[in-house]
Amino acid sequence: MKSNDMYSIIVQFAADKTLVPKTSLLRKWAKCALSRKTKSAEITIRIVNSAEMSKLNSTYRQKNGLTNVLSFPFTVPEEVQLDIPILGDIVVCAEVVNREAEEQCKSQESHWAHMIIHGVFHLLGYDHETDKEAEIMESLEAEIMQSLGYANPYETGDDQPS
């Protein structure tokens, strides 16, 4: 990341902070993903409990139950000029991410890193609806994970974030 790059990463806790990596790590992972594609951005990372995630998943995806991460891209109206573009929000369910890490025999830290990076790529416009889209997104995620010293999340199990 270059010194003139500007990132505003707001972290909100609506879940037990003891279930979550340090805020500085959440920001580091997000900045690493952002820096690959944009020089400046504002995002919010919201850590939630199961009840809030279930409600969000039902309301915005019409799916019952829990998921690990949701991304809500923000579209700035054309007439609004911003110094730092607002990309949107990433919502992470602490309980789900921690449970998945255990089930998949991954460290919680590496799985959290992957979920944050995955969420950021959704805000940057990437998706995994088709095999080709998934291949592009997963290769970018794996590259960033490896640059941070973590294993490729797609080679160590059935890690398929939502």
C-alpha positions as MATLAB code, in Angstrom:
seq = 'MKSNDMYSIIVQFAADKTLVPKTSLLRKWAKCALSRKTKSAEITIRIVNSAEMSKLNSTYRQKNGLTNVLSFPFTVPEEVQLDIPILGDIVVCAEVVNREAEEQCKSQESHWAHMIIHGVFHLLGYDHETDKEAEIMESLEAEIMQSLGYANPYETGDDQPS';
ca = [
       0.000    0.000    0.000;
       1.382    3.395   -0.967;
       1.539    6.179    1.600;
      -0.897    8.370   -0.363;
      -3.593    5.694   -0.331;
      -6.607    6.629    1.811;
      -8.849    4.073    3.467;
     -11.528    4.626    6.049;
     -12.576    1.350    7.627;
     -15.240    1.662   10.289;
     -15.713   -1.350   12.553;
     -18.968   -1.806   14.440;
     -19.623   -4.477   17.063;
     -23.119   -5.859   17.601;
     -21.677   -9.125   18.954;
     -19.307  -10.158   21.711;
     -15.883   -8.626   20.936;
     -14.134  -11.630   22.510;
     -15.348  -13.739   19.560;
     -13.599  -11.482   17.040;
      -9.973  -10.821   16.051;
      -8.520   -7.430   16.973;
      -9.934   -4.443   15.119;
      -6.442   -3.683   13.809;
      -6.380   -7.081   12.068;
      -9.825   -6.591   10.530;
      -8.638   -3.259    9.112;
      -5.331   -4.729    7.910;
      -7.075   -7.501    5.978;
      -9.594   -5.101    4.446;
      -6.876   -2.610    3.443;
      -4.831   -5.363    1.834;
      -7.772   -6.365   -0.374;
      -8.776   -2.774   -1.115;
      -5.224   -1.756   -2.044;
      -5.191   -4.260   -4.918;
      -8.044   -2.487   -6.683;
      -8.478    1.101   -5.446;
      -6.389    3.912   -3.961;
      -9.136    5.133   -1.647;
     -12.342    3.807   -0.177;
     -14.597    3.873    2.831;
     -16.214    0.695    4.092;
     -17.942   -0.421    7.252;
     -17.376   -3.838    8.785;
     -20.196   -4.787   11.141;
     -19.783   -7.818   13.388;
     -23.153   -9.296   14.349;
     -24.687  -12.145   16.317;
     -26.729  -15.000   14.872;
     -30.090  -13.290   15.392;
     -29.104  -10.183   13.410;
     -27.464  -12.187   10.612;
     -30.488  -14.450   10.279;
     -32.751  -11.407    9.971;
     -30.472   -9.738    7.382;
     -30.195  -12.954    5.349;
     -33.967  -13.330    5.317;
     -34.677   -9.662    4.552;
     -32.079   -9.075    1.833;
     -31.492  -12.513    0.320;
     -34.851  -14.138    1.025;
     -32.956  -17.071    2.577;
     -33.798  -18.542    5.951;
     -30.990  -19.259    8.386;
     -27.474  -18.066    8.903;
     -24.597  -17.200    6.630;
     -21.017  -16.163    7.384;
     -20.714  -12.848    5.542;
     -22.967  -10.483    3.624;
     -21.874   -7.505    1.563;
     -24.013   -4.478    0.868;
     -22.501   -2.365   -1.928;
     -23.351    1.330   -1.870;
     -24.092    3.177   -5.077;
     -23.292    6.861   -4.854;
     -25.773    9.044   -6.723;
     -24.173   10.586   -9.824;
     -24.645   14.149   -8.568;
     -22.705   13.424   -5.344;
     -18.963   13.989   -5.435;
     -16.892   12.313   -2.726;
     -13.196   12.642   -1.867;
     -13.181    9.018   -0.739;
     -15.627    6.650   -2.449;
     -18.020    4.824   -0.121;
     -18.051    1.171   -1.202;
     -20.544   -0.185    1.311;
     -20.869   -2.494    4.287;
     -19.622   -5.959    5.132;
     -21.596   -7.816    7.795;
     -19.915  -10.807    9.469;
     -21.560  -13.262   11.847;
     -18.944  -14.001   14.524;
     -20.565  -17.227   15.686;
     -20.808  -18.676   12.172;
     -17.241  -17.775   11.179;
     -15.819  -19.264   14.373;
     -17.907  -22.433   14.011;
     -16.873  -22.841   10.366;
     -13.192  -22.437   11.264;
     -13.504  -25.243   13.786;
     -15.500  -27.506   11.443;
     -13.024  -26.915    8.605;
      -9.952  -27.353   10.843;
      -8.729  -23.844   10.061;
      -7.380  -21.257   12.449;
      -9.996  -18.697   13.397;
      -7.618  -15.927   12.359;
      -7.141  -17.240    8.825;
     -10.853  -17.874    8.346;
     -11.695  -14.367    9.590;
      -9.085  -12.918    7.218;
     -10.677  -14.809    4.347;
     -14.204  -13.648    5.220;
     -13.124   -9.987    5.392;
     -11.213  -10.242    2.109;
     -14.144  -12.064    0.505;
     -16.551   -9.357    1.645;
     -14.300   -6.593    0.334;
     -14.148   -8.220   -3.109;
     -17.945   -8.288   -3.222;
     -17.929   -4.541   -2.483;
     -15.414   -4.105   -5.304;
     -17.873   -5.733   -7.718;
     -16.646   -9.323   -7.799;
     -19.018  -12.266   -7.495;
     -19.089  -16.049   -7.729;
     -22.409  -16.713   -9.449;
     -20.750  -18.468  -12.399;
     -17.753  -20.791  -12.469;
     -15.705  -18.174  -14.340;
     -16.583  -15.425  -11.823;
     -15.793  -17.778   -8.942;
     -12.425  -18.695  -10.455;
     -11.428  -15.022  -10.793;
     -12.620  -14.050   -7.316;
     -11.129  -17.099   -5.594;
      -7.733  -16.629   -7.257;
      -7.596  -12.995   -6.095;
      -8.600  -14.009   -2.565;
      -6.008  -16.804   -2.489;
      -3.287  -14.431   -3.720;
      -4.025  -11.927   -0.959;
      -4.321  -14.623    1.707;
      -0.931  -16.020    0.702;
       0.622  -12.528    0.670;
      -0.531  -12.223    4.298;
       1.033  -15.574    5.210;
      -2.146  -17.665    5.244;
      -2.909  -20.819    3.278;
      -5.064  -20.758    0.169;
      -8.540  -21.146    1.712;
      -9.798  -23.051   -1.307;
      -7.137  -25.759   -1.062;
      -7.684  -26.590    2.595;
     -11.344  -27.579    2.611;
     -14.800  -26.812    1.354;
     -14.555  -23.139    2.222;
     -17.304  -21.570    0.147;
     -18.380  -18.242    1.669;
     -21.727  -16.757    0.769;
];
